[in-house]
Amino acid sequence: SGMHVSFTLPNRGVLFGVTTVDEMLDLAHEADETGLFQTVWVGDSLLGKPRLESISLLSALAARTRQVQLGPACMASFPLRDPVLLAYQWASLDLMAQGRTILVACTGLVEQAGAQVEGALYGLEARDRVQRLIEWIEILRRLWREDEVAFEGRQYRFSGVSVDPKPVAQPPPIWIASNATGSRDLVVRTLRRAAIHADGWQTSTYSRHELAWRIPELLHHVAEAGKDPAAYPVSLYHNININEDRQASLEESQRFLETYYAPTKFPMPAVEQWVAHGAPAECVEHLAGLRDLGATEVCLRLTSFDQRGQFRRLVEEVVPQLLAASPPATG
């Protein structure tokens, strides 16, 4: 089986001149028109890393697209949002998008500093985030399908609640994003959680060494949960910068990432792994390597201050060539 390619908009970029609202809406429309991309993703956070709010932006994208799926790549704010309100907002979004949404739930713990600011504001302890993730997913699924729902959780309780109108998709898929670091046991726990509770897994882990064991481990738990591993999405949040001058493509990417995630620093070896870089053929080879590790989707954000120029190269010189490349052998 091959690997789908998706496009990620840098919605923090409106804050430092990387992009504009109009440019993002136009690029989403153009990405949709090419027929090359499975999904258009946006980023999400509330206070930790401010940006155009994800659901508001996705609503605009729903009106500008017809084919692509739409969603937040790692909704870091997921446990902070009121689940009944979120169910209602998402059902409306899914209706506007005619059933094209994917909600990617996340504990938000990766965003250490942001998580503390937001947690303090909303009275959310770090230790409660995982429990909320699991409860919120159940609440959303039930409110999207049932009426007069009663829910009795550790983090939330209600009865007699209905959300209308219902979404088009029955129900919209919910994936989990995780990027755990630390002990192998901890990583396995996060993978097992995604296998049991989610309809797909997304990660921004970029170490080939890590992905080489994490993906098979995840799929083992997917099978144990009674789901079909061959039909379970494994989505990599990744980046690209196309430039025949390999060093220039890495340097621009490093500058982009350090601006985007300030004050976090990105050492060059990390940039080399997380960004497909160099000439088009080198980018295709880099991305084919991710497919061979078992990714079913790679989401590409342009780590460049020229979004439109890079987008043109992406759709003309990289994605068609990657999609045409032979699919990985199975077995």
MIPAMAR-427400 format. One line per 8 residues: number of its first residue (from 0); for each residue x, y, z of N, C-alpha, C. Coordinates in Angstrom, 3 decimals. Atoms other than C-alpha are relative to their C-alpha. Layout:
<pts>
NUM	X:Y:Z:X:Y:Z:X:Y:Z; ...
</pts>
This chain:
<pts>
0	0.856:-1.198:0.000:0.000:0.000:0.000:0.882:1.234:0.000; -0.787:-1.227:0.087:1.187:3.522:-0.670:-0.217:0.887:1.201; 0.111:-0.970:-1.091:1.366:6.580:1.538:-0.678:1.252:-0.543; 0.659:-1.253:0.378:-0.976:9.560:1.337:0.879:1.187:0.386; -0.704:-1.239:-0.324:0.416:13.078:1.337:-1.040:1.041:0.393; 0.897:-1.064:-0.447:-1.249:15.910:3.254:0.773:1.298:0.152; -0.592:-1.341:-0.027:-0.632:19.639:3.550:-0.361:0.686:1.310; 0.222:-0.666:-1.289:-0.209:21.543:6.826:0.216:1.503:-0.134
8	-0.104:-1.464:0.027:-0.876:25.281:7.089:0.657:0.500:1.286; -0.687:-0.527:-1.193:1.368:27.294:9.466:-0.807:1.135:0.627; 0.899:-1.074:-0.450:-1.391:29.160:11.305:0.548:0.867:1.129; -0.698:-0.968:-0.856:1.064:30.684:13.792:0.644:1.077:-0.859; -0.772:-0.863:0.890:2.674:32.315:10.781:-0.576:1.387:-0.195; 0.596:-1.337:0.125:0.197:35.215:10.753:0.608:0.962:1.018; -0.574:-0.855:-1.048:2.016:36.498:13.858:1.385:0.526:-0.350; -1.346:-0.522:0.313:5.445:36.874:12.276:0.283:0.021:-1.490
16	-0.246:-0.304:1.404:4.948:37.536:8.607:0.330:-1.174:-0.892; -0.251:1.161:0.852:5.331:33.967:7.347:-1.113:-0.146:-1.030; 1.148:0.162:0.888:1.843:33.972:5.848:-1.083:0.981:0.425; 1.154:-0.839:-0.334:-1.491:35.789:5.853:-1.233:-0.891:-0.014; 1.254:0.755:0.038:-5.068:34.654:6.341:-0.373:-0.310:-1.451; 0.377:0.204:1.404:-5.765:35.150:2.624:0.863:-1.060:-0.673; -0.897:0.969:0.633:-2.696:33.182:1.582:-0.330:-1.418:0.462; 0.335:1.340:-0.497:-3.638:30.247:3.836:-1.283:-0.523:-0.639
24	1.265:0.434:0.608:-7.198:30.136:2.490:0.204:-0.340:-1.479; -0.278:0.256:1.420:-5.912:30.355:-1.092:0.780:-1.301:-0.189; -0.805:1.214:0.141:-3.296:27.626:-0.590:-0.831:-1.243:0.305; 0.878:1.144:-0.304:-5.900:25.328:1.000:-0.878:-0.315:-1.207; 0.842:0.170:1.192:-8.164:25.885:-2.007:0.808:-0.639:-1.135; -0.842:0.539:1.070:-5.295:25.213:-4.414:0.418:-1.437:0.296; -0.368:1.367:-0.392:-4.184:22.124:-2.466:-1.153:-0.952:-0.307; 1.205:0.792:0.255:-7.752:20.826:-2.735:-0.171:-0.251:-1.500
32	0.198:0.094:1.455:-7.921:21.526:-6.484:0.991:-0.959:-0.669; -1.001:0.873:0.636:-4.718:19.567:-7.226:-0.403:-1.464:0.061; 0.341:1.410:-0.174:-6.247:16.313:-5.979:1.158:-0.839:0.523; -1.185:0.738:-0.453:-2.801:15.379:-4.613:-0.019:-0.299:1.497; -0.097:0.064:-1.461:-3.491:15.792:-0.906:-1.225:-0.663:0.622; 1.111:0.644:-0.699:-5.581:13.676:1.445:-0.689:0.960:0.968; 0.529:-0.860:-1.065:-5.995:16.272:4.207:0.716:1.345:-0.020; -0.655:-1.267:-0.334:-5.322:19.927:4.922:-0.097:0.147:1.514
40	-0.091:-0.095:-1.462:-4.178:20.236:8.543:0.329:1.428:0.422; -0.428:-1.260:-0.624:-3.836:23.279:10.798:0.549:-0.335:1.384; -0.497:0.205:-1.355:-2.035:23.676:14.118:-1.024:0.456:1.026; 0.935:-0.390:-1.058:-3.791:24.142:17.456:0.735:0.261:1.304; -0.379:-0.257:-1.392:-3.071:25.733:20.829:-0.832:1.191:0.423; 0.768:-1.164:-0.447:-4.706:28.363:23.000:0.940:1.129:0.368; -0.856:-1.094:-0.464:-2.206:30.441:24.950:1.477:-0.307:-0.159; -1.412:0.391:-0.020:1.029:28.472:24.856:0.742:0.488:-1.224
48	-0.614:-0.445:1.258:1.811:29.151:21.211:-1.110:0.620:-0.830; 1.192:-0.598:0.607:-0.762:31.660:19.971:-0.003:-0.078:-1.525; 0.174:0.154:1.449:-2.137:31.389:16.439:-1.456:0.265:-0.323; 1.416:-0.040:0.368:-5.362:31.665:14.468:-0.663:-1.230:0.607; 0.673:1.103:-0.697:-7.789:29.529:16.478:-0.424:-1.078:-1.004; 0.097:1.083:0.988:-8.064:26.120:14.847:-1.412:-0.230:-0.543; 1.348:0.315:0.503:-11.834:25.523:14.660:-0.527:1.138:-0.876; 0.409:-1.149:0.824:-12.469:29.051:13.341:0.627:-0.095:-1.387
56	-0.703:0.107:1.285:-9.844:28.538:10.637:-0.541:-1.177:-0.813; 0.519:1.173:0.709:-11.130:25.051:9.771:-1.377:0.272:-0.608; 1.321:-0.351:0.544:-14.632:26.498:9.298:0.154:0.764:-1.314; -0.266:-0.735:1.243:-13.250:28.919:6.711:0.513:-0.947:-1.086; -0.538:0.954:0.974:-11.356:26.069:5.050:-1.097:-0.908:-0.548; 1.108:0.855:0.454:-14.547:23.993:4.886:-0.725:0.645:-1.175; 0.707:-0.725:1.063:-16.070:26.690:2.693:0.849:0.160:-1.260; -0.902:-0.220:1.141:-12.995:26.904:0.432:0.483:-1.311:-0.629
64	-0.482:1.295:0.493:-12.477:23.153:-0.177:-1.188:-0.917:-0.273; 1.069:0.939:0.350:-14.489:20.250:-1.602:0.373:-1.457:0.256; -0.392:1.418:-0.029:-12.436:17.042:-1.442:0.818:-0.376:1.221; -0.946:0.382:-1.056:-9.743:17.140:1.234:-0.703:-0.167:1.340; 0.391:0.062:-1.403:-10.259:16.027:4.804:0.569:1.248:0.685; -0.447:-1.188:-0.739:-9.803:18.823:7.392:0.128:-0.342:1.479; -0.109:0.235:-1.438:-8.500:18.755:10.942:1.169:0.732:0.614; -1.146:-0.564:-0.711:-6.136:20.041:13.617:1.040:-1.098:0.212
72	-1.071:0.962:-0.237:-2.803:18.212:13.614:0.397:0.158:1.468; -0.229:-0.071:-1.450:-2.599:17.510:17.348:-0.726:1.175:0.633; 0.752:-1.032:-0.709:-5.329:19.508:19.094:0.497:0.026:1.445; -0.631:-0.068:-1.322:-3.147:20.383:22.077:-0.957:0.549:1.054; 0.957:-0.608:-0.934:-6.039:22.327:23.612:-1.142:-0.951:0.360; 1.128:0.927:-0.148:-8.289:19.237:23.581:-0.489:-0.163:1.444; 0.505:0.211:-1.367:-8.387:18.592:27.373:-0.469:1.281:0.685; 0.419:-1.271:-0.603:-8.951:22.302:28.092:-1.394:0.393:-0.452
80	1.271:-0.423:0.589:-12.010:22.622:25.889:-1.156:-0.734:0.676; 1.178:0.654:-0.558:-15.455:21.938:27.322:-0.497:-1.036:-1.018; 0.287:1.041:0.990:-16.389:18.595:25.715:-1.379:0.115:-0.650; 1.338:-0.139:0.594:-20.091:19.377:25.203:0.021:1.108:-1.057; -0.146:-1.086:0.973:-19.293:22.695:23.514:0.820:-0.470:-1.207; -0.840:0.495:1.092:-16.551:20.990:21.482:-0.791:-0.955:-0.905; 0.826:0.926:0.795:-18.973:18.248:20.379:-0.928:0.782:-0.925; 0.935:-0.851:0.738:-21.398:20.952:19.244:0.721:0.745:-1.133
88	-0.779:-0.718:1.019:-18.745:23.027:17.425:0.433:-0.950:-1.116; -0.542:0.934:0.988:-17.299:19.961:15.727:-1.104:-0.563:-0.892; 1.129:0.482:0.804:-20.707:18.675:14.605:-0.360:1.042:-1.059; 0.284:-1.073:0.961:-21.348:22.063:12.975:1.075:0.057:-1.085; -1.103:-0.008:0.966:-17.899:22.020:11.346:-0.139:-1.166:-0.975; 0.114:1.181:0.851:-18.464:18.494:10.040:-1.145:0.159:-1.007; 1.109:-0.291:0.922:-21.792:19.586:8.540:0.441:0.961:-1.095; -0.470:-0.972:0.991:-20.168:22.572:6.843:0.987:-0.643:-0.975
96	-0.991:0.687:0.830:-17.414:20.282:5.547:-0.593:-1.233:-0.686; 0.677:1.155:0.604:-19.969:17.656:4.465:0.691:-1.320:0.354; -0.537:1.266:-0.489:-18.393:14.941:6.601:1.481:-0.209:-0.228; -1.425:0.136:0.339:-14.722:15.678:5.840:0.938:0.288:1.170; -0.873:-0.381:-1.116:-13.350:16.195:9.372:0.709:-1.193:0.638; -0.726:0.938:-0.862:-10.742:14.349:11.428:0.440:0.794:1.223; -0.405:-0.691:-1.226:-10.307:15.403:15.055:1.183:-0.759:0.595; -1.179:0.659:-0.570:-6.818:14.655:16.372:0.191:0.488:1.432
104	-0.064:-0.352:-1.417:-6.936:14.646:20.165:1.414:-0.200:0.525; -1.364:-0.016:-0.516:-3.814:15.279:22.189:-0.076:0.424:1.463; 0.026:-0.423:-1.414:-3.022:15.623:25.902:0.506:1.423:0.160; -0.578:-1.336:-0.111:-1.148:18.863:25.199:1.226:0.053:0.888; -1.127:-0.006:-0.945:1.636:17.770:27.536:1.338:0.299:-0.650; -1.266:-0.321:0.683:4.342:18.144:24.898:0.319:1.485:0.114; -0.177:-1.455:-0.070:3.774:21.895:25.063:0.256:0.392:1.452; -0.215:-0.133:-1.442:5.407:22.069:28.494:-0.380:1.362:0.573
112	0.254:-1.332:-0.573:5.404:25.818:29.125:-1.442:0.419:-0.229; 1.377:-0.357:0.331:2.116:26.383:27.344:-0.986:-0.782:0.839; 0.893:0.858:-0.785:0.547:23.467:29.192:-0.151:0.551:1.411; 0.068:-0.528:-1.368:1.424:25.079:32.526:-0.832:1.275:0.061; 0.763:-1.255:0.044:0.023:28.503:31.584:-1.487:-0.306:-0.140; 1.398:0.307:0.270:-3.185:27.025:30.197:-0.609:-0.804:1.137; 0.489:0.809:-1.115:-3.512:24.470:32.980:-0.347:0.860:1.195; 0.246:-0.904:-1.132:-3.249:27.219:35.586:-1.272:0.810:-0.244
120	1.178:-0.808:0.323:-5.870:29.325:33.801:-1.289:-0.802:0.170; 1.220:0.812:-0.004:-8.345:26.449:33.521:-0.088:-0.956:1.193; 0.034:0.875:-1.167:-7.509:24.720:36.796:0.160:-1.464:-0.366; -0.211:1.380:0.444:-6.295:21.599:35.003:1.382:-0.470:0.428; -1.277:0.583:-0.431:-3.607:19.476:36.669:0.556:-0.863:-1.138; -0.634:0.798:1.056:-1.094:17.845:34.327:-0.429:-1.466:0.091; 0.301:1.431:-0.164:-1.948:14.448:35.820:-1.415:-0.364:-0.458; 1.381:0.285:0.423:-5.622:14.796:34.782:-0.178:0.021:-1.516
128	0.161:-0.172:1.442:-4.907:15.378:31.101:-0.315:-1.315:-0.726; 0.230:1.277:0.684:-4.795:11.709:30.096:-1.424:-0.495:0.249; 1.366:0.416:-0.332:-8.030:10.889:31.928:-1.021:0.812:-0.806; 0.896:-0.854:0.789:-9.695:13.852:30.229:-0.006:-0.408:-1.464; -0.100:0.417:1.400:-8.424:12.758:26.831:-0.948:-1.171:-0.262; 0.800:1.213:0.182:-10.103:9.368:27.248:-1.490:0.298:0.185; 1.413:-0.319:-0.250:-13.345:10.746:28.732:-0.581:0.876:-1.104; 0.496:-0.933:1.017:-13.669:13.566:26.200:-0.301:-0.750:-1.309
136	0.224:0.768:1.235:-13.310:11.114:23.283:-1.324:-0.759:0.090; 1.258:0.743:-0.176:-16.134:8.986:24.691:-1.205:0.942:-0.044; 1.099:-0.981:-0.013:-18.312:12.061:25.328:-0.327:0.457:-1.426; 0.218:-0.467:1.375:-17.826:13.332:21.763:-0.717:-1.062:-0.824; 0.592:1.060:0.830:-18.625:9.984:20.152:-1.461:-0.234:0.365; 1.385:0.263:-0.417:-21.749:9.520:22.222:-0.924:1.156:-0.386; 0.853:-1.152:0.332:-23.073:13.067:21.716:-0.240:0.114:-1.505; 0.158:-0.057:1.450:-22.526:12.747:17.960:-0.982:-1.045:-0.520
144	0.838:1.104:0.493:-24.613:9.558:17.743:-1.305:-0.164:0.767; 1.148:0.300:-0.862:-27.073:9.495:20.637:-0.696:1.283:0.443; 0.730:-1.103:-0.620:-29.708:11.711:22.237:-0.172:-0.289:1.484; 0.237:0.150:-1.448:-30.389:12.334:25.934:1.132:-0.810:0.644; -1.174:0.742:-0.478:-26.876:11.203:26.793:0.236:0.283:1.479; -0.455:-0.143:-1.387:-25.884:10.574:30.407:1.445:-0.475:0.056; -1.413:0.370:-0.113:-22.186:10.479:31.266:0.457:0.218:1.430; -0.459:-0.075:-1.389:-20.577:9.782:34.617:1.495:-0.314:0.007
152	-1.439:0.222:0.029:-16.814:10.284:34.514:0.664:0.600:1.221; -0.743:-0.610:-1.108:-14.085:11.331:36.921:0.162:1.500:-0.222; -0.264:-1.399:0.331:-13.620:14.642:35.101:-1.260:0.770:-0.401; 1.187:-0.677:0.535:-17.142:15.371:33.826:-1.216:-0.884:0.216; 1.249:0.747:-0.189:-20.720:14.380:34.615:-1.156:0.806:-0.550; 1.226:-0.673:0.438:-24.028:15.186:32.948:-1.038:-1.056:-0.338; 1.037:0.918:0.475:-27.347:13.646:31.988:-1.006:0.775:-0.839; 1.053:-0.588:0.819:-30.085:14.287:29.449:0.473:1.015:-1.019
160	-0.560:-0.978:0.944:-27.817:16.105:26.976:-0.065:-0.525:-1.435; -0.009:0.315:1.435:-28.358:16.098:23.201:0.690:1.133:-0.746; -0.640:-0.987:0.877:-26.250:17.860:20.573:-0.637:-0.111:-1.381; 0.592:-0.049:1.340:-28.036:18.897:17.375:0.413:1.290:-0.691; 0.115:1.156:0.885:-27.567:19.050:14.476:1.174:-0.968:0.160; -1.043:1.024:-0.079:-25.599:15.808:14.363:0.968:0.166:-1.186; -0.948:-0.066:1.123:-22.452:15.555:12.228:-0.442:-0.896:-1.155; 0.277:0.825:1.177:-22.609:14.087:8.715:0.628:-1.372:0.181
168	-0.694:1.269:-0.236:-19.995:11.429:9.475:-0.590:-0.619:1.258; 0.620:0.645:-1.157:-21.363:8.843:11.891:0.906:-1.039:0.629; -0.321:-1.373:-0.392:-19.320:9.582:13.853:1.281:0.441:-0.701; -1.291:-0.423:0.558:-16.388:11.737:12.672:1.158:-0.743:0.679; -1.132:0.700:-0.611:-13.060:9.939:13.193:0.722:0.872:1.025; -0.852:-0.661:-0.996:-11.024:10.820:16.277:1.301:-0.788:0.078; -1.324:0.597:-0.158:-7.312:10.109:16.227:0.622:0.529:1.287; -0.805:-0.525:-1.108:-4.800:10.513:19.042:1.389:0.328:-0.543
176	-1.385:-0.374:0.303:-1.519:12.387:18.589:0.822:-0.186:1.261; -0.913:0.101:-1.141:1.362:11.441:20.862:1.418:-0.037:-0.520; -1.376:-0.235:0.398:5.043:12.062:20.807:0.875:-0.279:1.213; -0.579:0.216:-1.329:6.157:10.486:24.073:1.509:-0.156:-0.052; -1.422:0.242:-0.217:9.724:10.664:25.253:0.091:-0.646:1.376; -0.126:0.631:-1.311:11.095:8.821:28.243:0.114:-1.500:-0.151; -0.218:1.441:-0.035:11.021:5.157:29.163:-0.811:-0.698:-1.087; 0.717:0.805:0.998:9.985:2.494:26.691:-1.407:-0.330:0.498
184	1.316:0.325:-0.573:7.131:1.540:29.048:-0.984:1.146:-0.191; 0.865:-1.172:0.151:5.763:5.078:28.926:-0.450:0.141:-1.457; 0.327:-0.110:1.426:5.930:5.169:25.125:-1.028:-1.065:-0.385; 0.924:1.095:0.318:4.196:1.779:24.896:-1.396:0.304:0.534; 1.316:-0.372:-0.560:1.411:3.037:27.187:-0.731:0.978:-0.908; 0.663:-0.982:0.875:0.740:5.992:24.867:-0.451:-0.655:-1.308; 0.365:0.689:1.243:0.722:3.706:21.805:-1.225:-0.883:0.224; 1.133:0.880:-0.315:-1.658:1.263:23.492:-1.279:0.825:0.153
192	1.155:-0.896:-0.176:-3.950:4.163:24.448:-0.577:0.401:-1.368; 0.465:-0.376:1.343:-4.107:5.285:20.805:-0.676:-1.184:-0.688; 0.560:1.193:0.643:-4.761:1.724:19.628:-1.406:-0.295:0.512; 1.287:0.345:-0.614:-7.649:1.233:22.063:-1.048:1.083:-0.243; 1.005:-1.069:-0.059:-9.342:4.643:22.093:-0.171:0.773:-1.304; 0.024:-0.885:1.171:-8.565:6.197:18.704:-0.192:-0.768:-1.299; 0.196:0.555:1.340:-9.354:5.620:15.038:1.247:0.169:-0.861; -1.243:-0.212:0.733:-5.797:6.564:14.009:1.018:0.622:0.940
200	-1.075:-0.556:-0.834:-2.431:7.757:15.366:0.814:0.983:-0.822; -0.859:-0.995:0.640:-0.432:10.858:14.525:1.156:0.305:0.941; -1.157:-0.320:-0.833:3.061:11.686:15.726:0.925:0.956:-0.731; -1.035:-0.833:0.614:5.748:14.277:15.154:1.386:-0.541:0.356; -1.287:0.671:-0.212:8.467:11.855:16.280:0.682:-0.128:-1.358; -0.651:0.040:1.315:11.057:12.091:13.520:1.206:-0.928:-0.039; -1.133:0.924:-0.004:13.776:9.678:14.633:-0.402:-1.304:-0.696; 0.301:1.252:0.728:13.802:6.768:12.147:0.127:-1.185:0.955
208	-0.249:1.067:-0.970:15.174:4.594:14.942:-1.223:-0.199:0.899; 1.201:0.086:-0.854:12.142:5.412:17.142:-1.201:-0.514:-0.790; 1.165:0.403:0.802:9.557:5.064:14.365:0.077:-1.476:-0.379; -0.182:1.387:0.446:11.034:1.710:13.323:-0.539:-1.007:1.008; 0.637:0.919:-0.958:9.852:0.120:16.591:-1.377:0.479:0.455; 1.288:-0.503:-0.501:6.958:2.424:17.544:-1.165:-0.407:-0.901; 1.117:0.304:0.907:4.872:1.774:14.425:-0.424:-1.469:0.113; 0.420:1.401:-0.195:4.963:-2.068:14.663:-0.609:-0.249:1.389
216	0.538:0.151:-1.362:4.355:-1.814:18.429:-1.447:0.498:0.058; 1.360:-0.548:0.067:1.310:0.393:17.826:-0.937:-0.988:-0.694; 0.877:0.863:0.794:-0.088:-1.978:15.183:-0.263:-1.328:0.703; 0.218:1.185:-0.842:0.380:-4.944:17.537:-1.168:0.257:0.961; 1.086:-0.337:-0.934:-1.893:-3.162:20.049:-1.318:0.253:-0.736; 1.208:-0.187:0.816:-4.338:-2.213:17.272:-0.667:-1.362:-0.241; 0.532:1.355:0.223:-4.722:-5.923:16.445:-0.569:-0.571:1.296; 0.480:0.484:-1.302:-5.053:-6.767:20.158:-1.334:0.622:0.379
224	1.257:-0.698:-0.306:-7.876:-4.205:20.375:-1.123:-0.433:-0.950; 1.025:0.522:0.896:-9.725:-6.131:17.656:-0.236:0.848:-1.239; 0.121:-0.847:1.194:-9.115:-3.570:14.903:0.955:-0.513:-1.078; -0.828:0.439:1.121:-7.588:-4.117:11.467:1.223:0.908:-0.149; -1.205:-0.844:0.096:-3.956:-2.893:11.505:0.206:0.576:-1.403; -0.202:-0.464:1.382:-3.979:-2.582:7.692:-0.862:1.222:-0.311; 0.912:-1.121:0.257:-6.818:-0.037:7.914:0.166:1.118:1.022; -0.180:-0.973:-1.086:-5.431:1.945:10.868:0.993:1.074:-0.439
232	-0.900:-1.056:0.473:-3.966:5.358:9.912:1.192:0.250:0.933; -1.226:-0.385:-0.709:-0.369:6.107:10.954:0.530:1.238:-0.713; -0.234:-1.290:0.648:0.243:9.781:10.241:1.215:0.692:0.603; -1.203:-0.689:-0.475:3.600:11.564:10.478:-0.095:1.494:-0.292; -0.016:-1.461:0.117:3.681:15.315:11.125:1.426:0.385:-0.364; -1.351:-0.168:0.526:6.657:16.365:9.009:0.117:1.343:-0.713; -0.263:-1.299:0.629:8.203:19.289:7.133:0.765:-0.197:-1.296; -0.755:0.067:1.252:9.708:20.082:3.746:0.499:1.393:-0.389
240	-0.562:-1.223:0.581:11.963:22.726:2.186:0.795:-0.431:-1.230; -0.574:0.463:1.269:12.859:22.246:-1.481:0.979:1.049:-0.520; -1.022:-0.934:0.482:16.115:23.826:-2.622:1.206:-0.823:-0.436; -1.168:0.737:0.495:18.941:22.473:-4.789:1.218:0.249:0.885; -1.064:-0.294:-0.968:21.271:24.166:-2.286:-0.435:-0.581:1.349; 0.440:0.758:-1.176:20.886:21.611:0.497:0.222:0.773:1.299; -0.316:-0.738:-1.229:22.579:23.746:3.133:-0.964:1.171:0.203; 0.937:-1.126:-0.095:20.352:26.732:2.345:-1.380:-0.489:0.436
248	1.318:0.516:-0.374:17.250:24.565:2.663:-0.030:-0.360:1.481; -0.074:0.326:-1.433:18.397:23.356:6.103:0.046:1.266:0.851; -0.133:-1.233:-0.794:19.347:26.838:7.300:-1.315:0.771:0.060; 1.294:-0.689:-0.022:16.021:28.365:6.240:-0.985:-0.758:0.895; 0.894:0.817:-0.832:14.182:25.468:7.897:0.286:0.203:1.480; -0.369:-0.225:-1.402:16.119:25.928:11.132:-0.500:1.362:0.475; 0.453:-1.346:-0.359:15.337:29.644:11.129:-1.524:0.026:0.153; 1.465:0.072:-0.062:11.659:28.932:10.426:-0.446:-0.676:1.303
256	0.419:0.764:-1.186:11.369:26.337:13.217:0.315:0.752:1.286; -0.375:-0.723:-1.221:13.210:28.475:15.774:-0.836:1.266:0.168; 0.940:-1.125:-0.087:10.935:31.421:14.933:-1.369:-0.508:0.452; 1.340:0.556:-0.240:7.816:29.243:15.028:-0.159:-0.492:1.435; 0.080:0.634:-1.325:8.624:27.491:18.301:0.840:0.701:1.056; -0.849:-0.720:-0.954:10.690:30.173:20.045:-0.563:-0.169:1.418; -1.475:-0.055:0.015:12.454:29.877:22.456:0.692:-1.337:-0.275; -0.609:1.312:0.245:13.000:26.194:21.518:1.055:0.088:-1.105
264	-1.064:0.054:1.007:16.258:25.564:19.654:-0.068:-1.328:-0.757; -0.002:1.201:0.832:16.524:23.068:16.790:1.406:-0.259:-0.523; -1.337:0.326:0.501:20.010:21.574:16.408:-0.093:-0.588:-1.417; 0.043:0.420:1.404:20.908:20.785:12.792:-0.344:-1.482:-0.203; 0.392:1.407:0.218:20.685:16.965:13.196:-1.513:-0.222:0.123; 1.457:0.107:-0.145:17.067:17.381:14.358:-0.693:0.553:-1.244; 0.572:-0.603:1.212:16.308:19.671:11.399:0.120:-0.991:-1.167; -0.226:0.935:1.112:17.819:17.103:8.997:-0.982:-1.160:0.028
272	0.922:1.135:-0.096:15.539:14.367:10.332:-1.458:0.413:-0.172; 1.411:-0.412:-0.024:12.324:16.395:10.662:-0.438:0.719:-1.269; 0.308:-0.758:1.218:12.548:18.231:7.321:0.526:-0.754:-1.221; -0.452:0.484:1.306:12.643:16.672:3.861:0.639:1.204:-0.687; -0.745:-1.181:0.440:15.280:18.914:2.308:0.847:-0.325:-1.220; -0.847:0.166:1.175:17.463:19.499:-0.740:-0.803:0.068:-1.290; 0.639:0.004:1.323:16.604:19.004:-4.405:-1.252:-0.886:0.032; 1.232:0.797:0.002:13.214:17.493:-5.349:0.237:-1.507:0.142
280	-0.250:1.450:-0.070:14.668:14.000:-5.867:0.438:-0.419:1.403; -0.426:0.301:-1.378:16.312:14.145:-2.421:-1.192:0.025:0.955; 1.211:-0.080:-0.829:13.000:15.192:-0.856:-0.858:-1.246:-0.178; 0.801:1.201:0.283:11.191:12.309:-2.565:0.613:-1.209:0.698; -0.693:1.133:-0.628:13.819:9.852:-1.314:-0.184:0.026:1.519; 0.192:-0.176:-1.447:13.581:11.230:2.247:-1.403:-0.472:0.404; 1.392:0.323:-0.343:9.779:10.864:2.241:-0.326:-1.465:-0.271; 0.214:1.425:0.281:9.832:7.402:0.647:0.523:-0.855:1.152
288	-0.521:0.719:-1.167:11.932:6.319:3.629:-1.007:-0.069:1.138; 1.038:-0.003:-1.042:9.082:7.303:5.963:-1.110:-0.987:-0.358; 1.003:0.966:0.468:6.628:5.303:3.856:0.468:-1.429:0.296; -0.520:1.350:-0.207:8.901:2.273:4.132:-0.002:-0.410:1.470; 0.093:0.305:-1.435:8.750:2.533:7.942:-1.431:-0.353:0.414; 1.382:0.366:-0.316:4.978:2.033:7.770:-0.965:1.160:0.130; 0.923:-1.141:-0.043:3.546:5.556:7.647:-1.034:-0.139:-1.115; 1.043:0.014:1.031:0.201:5.680:5.824:-0.278:1.413:-0.514
296	0.191:-1.396:0.397:0.256:9.485:5.625:1.197:0.804:0.481; -0.976:-0.985:-0.463:2.902:12.186:5.732:-0.616:1.379:-0.213; 0.576:-1.349:0.037:1.734:15.722:6.544:1.153:0.973:-0.167; -1.129:-0.871:0.314:3.953:18.389:5.039:-0.308:1.464:0.268; 0.024:-1.444:-0.213:4.431:21.872:6.405:1.239:0.561:-0.694; -1.110:-0.639:0.708:6.613:24.218:4.358:0.801:0.844:0.989; -0.828:-0.766:-0.944:9.453:25.379:6.626:0.759:1.070:-0.776; -0.555:-1.022:0.879:9.984:28.410:4.440:-0.757:1.302:0.181
304	0.629:-1.317:-0.077:9.310:32.126:4.475:-0.646:0.385:-1.338; 0.693:-0.196:1.278:8.076:31.795:0.868:-0.979:-1.155:-0.182; 0.965:1.096:0.028:4.988:29.629:1.328:-0.479:-0.292:-1.425; 0.567:0.216:1.330:3.606:30.166:-2.178:1.015:-0.606:-0.978; -1.030:0.535:0.894:6.870:29.552:-4.028:0.299:-1.463:0.298; -0.256:1.384:-0.393:7.525:26.374:-2.044:-1.193:-0.899:-0.323; 1.193:0.790:0.316:3.928:25.218:-2.516:0.015:-0.414:-1.476; -0.040:0.295:1.440:4.336:25.456:-6.289:0.980:-1.134:-0.288
312	-0.996:1.059:0.213:7.499:23.341:-6.186:-0.499:-1.335:0.569; 0.521:1.214:-0.641:5.829:20.853:-3.822:-0.966:-0.742:-0.927; 1.043:0.659:0.806:2.868:20.196:-6.134:0.475:-0.343:-1.413; -0.490:0.300:1.352:4.916:20.192:-9.339:1.149:-0.999:0.000; -1.266:0.731:0.083:8.203:18.544:-8.397:0.184:-1.095:1.041; -0.215:0.991:-1.064:7.727:16.392:-5.285:-1.178:-0.959:0.172; 1.119:0.894:-0.348:4.230:15.077:-4.536:-0.371:-0.959:-1.136; 0.339:0.963:1.063:3.388:13.619:-7.990:1.048:-1.109:-0.129
320	-1.095:0.967:0.117:6.797:11.918:-8.088:-0.043:-1.002:1.164; 0.078:0.883:-1.172:6.371:10.528:-4.555:-1.165:-0.977:-0.149; 1.187:0.854:0.142:2.870:9.207:-5.290:0.184:-1.031:-1.113; -0.233:0.926:1.122:4.099:7.604:-8.529:1.023:-1.075:0.356; -1.047:0.956:-0.392:7.008:5.873:-6.788:-0.647:-1.302:0.461; 0.595:1.306:-0.293:6.482:2.165:-6.231:-0.374:-0.106:1.477; 0.402:0.175:-1.395:4.530:1.307:-3.066:0.900:-1.024:0.694; -0.882:0.933:-0.712:6.400:-0.596:-0.327:-0.529:-1.426:-0.126
328	0.398:1.410:0.032:6.397:-4.383:-0.488:-0.704:-0.344:1.309; 0.683:0.421:-1.233:3.982:-5.961:1.966:0.475:-1.392:0.367; -0.402:1.327:-0.440:4.692:-9.029:4.052:1.222:0.062:0.869
</pts>
